Amino acid sequence: MHNQVMHSCMADRLAQLLGVLALAAADRCRAAVDAAVGRGGAHAAALVHLDAHPDESVQGLADVLRVSQPAAVRIADRLAADGLVERRAGADRRVRALRLTAKGRRAAVDVLFERAGALDDLVSVLEPRERAALEPLLERLVAALAQDRPGALTVCRLCDRSVCCGGPGGCPLDHTTA
């Protein structure tokens, strides 16, 4: 019984520490990417997603951002008004495709740069060997975040694919593409 209580306390503490870290990481990333775009909410994630997936429909963007279709329209409208996104003819006449302008692609790069800086600040307290030990654990946790492609796109809506997918292990969510 004593071992079960100790295990439960340790698991609870681990979960608490992870929760604190996750919230701090989210807060720092949100502040950094919102500042890079000059807008809050899902605008930064929309830019990063559209950079990786040009010609996405508004509904596809809504699904990835987990917002309503009208909210995705408003996000696209604001990004278009800022000169970051343009609407094009889609796969069929009823659907308009969203594509970043050159200014939008530069903004997406800025978002990823600022996000990386915020995250680098968090892990900078770790020694290189500690980072190396943490990476495979994080890969396993990330791999468990989604079991299908739509879920993976949502999880990775702010992902720097050149960094994450370019590593020796590849993308932890590759199993969702099968």
ChimeraX attribute file (.defattr): number of C-alpha atoms within 10 A of each C-alpha:
attribute: neighborCount
match mode: 1-to-1
recipient: residues
	/A:1	6
	/A:2	7
	/A:3	8
	/A:4	9
	/A:5	10
	/A:6	11
	/A:7	12
	/A:8	12
	/A:9	12
	/A:10	12
	/A:11	12
	/A:12	12
	/A:13	12
	/A:14	12
	/A:15	12
	/A:16	12
	/A:17	12
	/A:18	12
	/A:19	12
	/A:20	12
	/A:21	13
	/A:22	12
	/A:23	12
	/A:24	14
	/A:25	17
	/A:26	15
	/A:27	12
	/A:28	19
	/A:29	21
	/A:30	21
	/A:31	15
	/A:32	23
	/A:33	28
	/A:34	20
	/A:35	15
	/A:36	20
	/A:37	20
	/A:38	10
	/A:39	14
	/A:40	13
	/A:41	12
	/A:42	20
	/A:43	22
	/A:44	28
	/A:45	25
	/A:46	24
	/A:47	29
	/A:48	25
	/A:49	24
	/A:50	22
	/A:51	21
	/A:52	17
	/A:53	15
	/A:54	13
	/A:55	21
	/A:56	21
	/A:57	23
	/A:58	23
	/A:59	18
	/A:60	16
	/A:61	27
	/A:62	21
	/A:63	17
	/A:64	21
	/A:65	21
	/A:66	13
	/A:67	15
	/A:68	14
	/A:69	15
	/A:70	12
	/A:71	15
	/A:72	24
	/A:73	17
	/A:74	14
	/A:75	23
	/A:76	23
	/A:77	16
	/A:78	15
	/A:79	22
	/A:80	18
	/A:81	11
	/A:82	12
	/A:83	14
	/A:84	22
	/A:85	25
	/A:86	18
	/A:87	19
	/A:88	13
	/A:89	13
	/A:90	14
	/A:91	12
	/A:92	8
	/A:93	7
	/A:94	8
	/A:95	15
	/A:96	18
	/A:97	20
	/A:98	24
	/A:99	23
	/A:100	27
	/A:101	17
	/A:102	12
	/A:103	13
	/A:104	23
	/A:105	19
	/A:106	14
	/A:107	21
	/A:108	29
	/A:109	17
	/A:110	19
	/A:111	26
	/A:112	23
	/A:113	15
	/A:114	21
	/A:115	24
	/A:116	18
	/A:117	14
	/A:118	20
	/A:119	16
	/A:120	11
	/A:121	11
	/A:122	14
	/A:123	12
	/A:124	10
	/A:125	10
	/A:126	11
	/A:127	10
	/A:128	11
	/A:129	8
	/A:130	11
	/A:131	13
	/A:132	11
	/A:133	11
	/A:134	12
	/A:135	11
	/A:136	13
	/A:137	11
	/A:138	12
	/A:139	16
	/A:140	12
	/A:141	12
	/A:142	16
	/A:143	17
	/A:144	13
	/A:145	14
	/A:146	19
	/A:147	14
	/A:148	14
	/A:149	15
	/A:150	15
	/A:151	16
	/A:152	22
	/A:153	20
	/A:154	20
	/A:155	16
	/A:156	19
	/A:157	22
	/A:158	21
	/A:159	19
	/A:160	20
	/A:161	16
	/A:162	9
	/A:163	11
	/A:164	15
	/A:165	15
	/A:166	11
	/A:167	11
	/A:168	7
	/A:169	11
	/A:170	13
	/A:171	17
	/A:172	21
	/A:173	23
	/A:174	15
	/A:175	14
	/A:176	15
	/A:177	10
	/A:178	6
